[in-house]
Amino acid sequence: MPRKNSQDSSSLCLQYIKRCGGSARLSSIHFNIAVIQTLINNNTVKITNTGSGIYVEVNDVA
């Protein structure tokens, strides 16, 4: 079985977060941490600690 490249995985992860309303609890995201880190490095998502959990949110940079 061919491995998915990181771009495909990043796109799938971003789609998942968007389907969750633009914010998803970090513990509910079942993607490799490297995929999430790639999205953070590209300023696509940001991490927010709300006090009741850590969330990954779509970055609303215009």
C-alpha positions as CSV (number, residue, x, y, z in Angstrom):
1,M,0.0,0.0,0.0
2,P,1.5,3.4,-1.0
3,R,2.1,5.9,1.8
4,K,0.2,9.2,1.7
5,N,2.5,12.2,1.4
6,S,2.4,14.8,4.0
7,Q,0.6,17.3,1.7
8,D,-2.3,14.8,1.4
9,S,-2.4,14.2,5.1
10,S,-2.3,17.9,5.9
11,S,-5.2,18.6,3.6
12,L,-7.2,15.8,5.2
13,C,-6.5,17.1,8.6
14,L,-7.5,20.6,7.7
15,Q,-10.7,19.3,6.2
16,Y,-11.4,17.5,9.4
17,I,-10.9,20.6,11.5
18,K,-13.1,22.6,9.1
19,R,-15.9,20.0,9.3
20,C,-15.7,20.3,13.1
21,G,-16.7,24.0,12.8
22,G,-13.1,25.3,12.4
23,S,-12.0,24.1,15.8
24,A,-11.3,20.6,17.1
25,R,-10.0,19.3,20.4
26,L,-6.3,18.2,20.0
27,S,-7.1,14.8,21.6
28,S,-9.8,14.1,19.0
29,I,-7.5,14.6,16.0
30,H,-6.1,11.2,14.9
31,F,-3.4,12.5,12.6
32,N,0.3,12.3,13.1
33,I,1.7,15.1,15.2
34,A,4.0,16.0,12.3
35,V,0.9,16.7,10.1
36,I,-0.4,19.1,12.7
37,Q,3.0,20.7,13.1
38,T,3.1,21.3,9.3
39,L,-0.2,23.1,9.5
40,I,1.1,25.2,12.4
41,N,4.3,26.1,10.6
42,N,2.3,27.1,7.5
43,N,0.1,29.4,9.7
44,T,-2.9,27.5,8.6
45,V,-4.0,26.5,12.2
46,K,-3.2,27.7,15.7
47,I,-3.2,26.0,19.1
48,T,-5.4,27.5,21.8
49,N,-5.6,26.5,25.4
50,T,-9.1,27.3,26.6
51,G,-8.6,26.1,30.2
52,S,-10.9,23.2,29.5
53,G,-8.8,21.7,26.7
54,I,-6.3,22.3,24.0
55,Y,-7.9,23.1,20.6
56,V,-6.6,23.3,17.1
57,E,-8.3,26.2,15.3
58,V,-8.2,27.3,11.7
59,N,-6.2,30.5,11.6
60,D,-8.3,33.4,10.3
61,V,-5.5,35.4,8.8
62,A,-6.9,37.6,6.0
